[in-house]
Amino acid sequence: MAEWYNEISLEDLKSGIADKSIILVDVREADEYAQGHIDGALFVPLSAFDPSKIPAPAEGQKVVVYCRSGKRSVNAMEQARLFGRRDVSTHFGGGIIGWQKAGEPVVTGM
């Protein structure tokens, strides 16, 4: 695994969502996103990934990327890095699977 990115814990993710210090990005595909995503997540699918669609974080904010289980989020971070986005360097490795296994709620639809 690369050393230039970070993983965020479930608890840190939840508190960052609650206090708006996280810009959350879901890189799964439309059908997966519609079936259930973390409330407030931006939809930027990996198949048409465009790092410019991710807003730059404000002071004290960070961008966190997630997918189903952690593989596509790493791919997305690598693409963002190649694009020059050094601020897209944290992911929730458990993905939506880990989120749901922890009993956390999801939102359906686009």
LINLIN-V353672 format. One record per helix or strand of 2 or more residues. SS is the DSSP state (h for helix, s for strand). FROM is the first residue (numbers start at 0). TO is the last residue. Records with the same first field share a line. If there is no record, write none. Layout:
SS = FROM-TO ; FROM-TO
This chain:
s = 5-6 ; 21-25 ; 41-42 ; 61-65 ; 89-90
h = 9-17 ; 29-34 ; 45-47 ; 50-52 ; 70-81 ; 94-100
